[in-house]
């Protein structure tokens, strides 16, 4: 391989590296029941530890959890099921009753157990 073809091959490889698309992660908006700032810390840590979760944000006024996730590692249904399993409603999925009872001391004090 002569010098010119080597430089051309090197340029092509660098061009390929620098022009790769950056991963774009979808953002899932999940309507939940009442959440407070105390819940934000615990719930946020729990969700982020799940495989494929990149970021979690909360909108307290609208009672929405925004989850940025890697769709190659998890999916929206799995995220909703996890949130419901730890005691919070997740869109159409109702929270696990036993887990919700543990959360009653926090921000569920005036919410009836059965909806």
C-alpha positions in Angstrom: 0.0 0.0 0.0 1.5 3.3 -1.0 1.4 6.4 1.1 -1.5 8.1 -0.8 -3.8 5.1 -0.6 -3.0 4.7 3.1 -3.9 8.4 3.8 -7.1 8.0 1.8 -8.1 4.9 3.8 -7.3 6.7 7.0 -9.5 9.6 6.1 -12.3 7.4 5.2 -12.2 5.5 8.5 -12.1 8.8 10.5 -15.0 10.2 8.4 -17.0 7.1 9.2 -16.3 7.4 12.9 -17.2 11.0 13.2 -20.3 10.9 11.1 -22.1 8.1 12.9 -25.5 9.0 14.1 -25.7 9.6 17.8 -28.3 7.4 19.6 -31.6 9.1 20.0 -33.5 7.8 22.9 -37.3 8.0 23.0 -39.0 9.7 25.9 -42.0 8.0 27.5 -44.6 10.1 29.2 -46.4 8.2 32.0 -49.5 9.5 33.8 -49.3 8.5 37.4 -51.2 9.0 40.7 -50.1 11.6 43.2 -46.3 12.0 43.5 -44.4 14.4 45.8 -40.8 15.5 46.1 -40.0 12.8 48.6 -41.3 10.2 46.0 -39.2 11.8 43.3 -35.9 10.8 45.0 -37.0 7.2 45.7 -38.9 6.6 42.5 -36.2 8.3 40.3 -33.5 6.1 41.8 -35.5 2.9 41.4 -36.4 3.6 37.8 -32.9 4.7 36.7 -31.4 1.4 38.1 -33.5 -0.5 35.6 -31.8 -1.8 32.4 -32.0 0.6 29.5 -33.2 3.7 31.5 -31.2 6.8 30.7 -33.0 9.6 32.5 -36.1 10.3 34.6 -37.9 13.6 35.1 -41.1 14.5 37.0 -43.9 17.0 36.4 -45.6 17.3 39.8 -48.5 19.5 38.7 -49.5 17.3 35.8 -48.5 14.1 37.7 -46.4 12.8 34.8 -43.2 10.8 34.8 -40.9 11.4 31.8 -38.6 8.4 31.1 -35.8 8.5 28.5 -34.9 4.9 27.6 -32.9 2.8 25.2 -35.5 1.0 23.1 -32.9 -1.8 22.3 -32.8 -2.8 26.0 -36.3 -2.2 27.3 -39.7 -1.1 26.2 -42.6 1.1 27.3 -44.7 -1.8 28.7 -41.8 -3.1 30.8 -41.3 0.4 32.3 -45.0 0.8 33.1 -45.1 -2.7 34.7 -42.1 -1.8 36.9 -43.6 1.5 38.0 -46.9 -0.3 38.9 -45.0 -3.0 40.8 -43.4 -0.5 43.1 -46.7 1.1 44.1 -47.5 3.9 41.5 -50.1 3.9 38.8 -48.6 3.9 35.3 -51.1 5.1 32.7 -53.6 2.3 32.4 -51.9 -0.1 34.9 -53.0 0.3 38.5 -50.4 0.1 41.3 -49.7 -3.0 43.3 -52.0 -2.6 46.4 -49.5 -3.9 48.9 -46.8 -1.6 47.7 -49.2 1.3 47.6 -50.0 0.7 51.2 -46.4 1.3 52.1 -46.4 4.6 50.3 -49.5 5.9 52.2 -47.3 7.5 54.8 -45.8 9.8 52.1 -48.2 11.5 49.7 -51.1 9.0 49.6 -52.6 9.9 52.9 -55.8 11.2 51.4 -56.1 8.8 48.5 -58.5 5.8 48.9 -56.8 2.4 48.4 -59.2 1.1 45.7 -60.1 3.1 42.7 
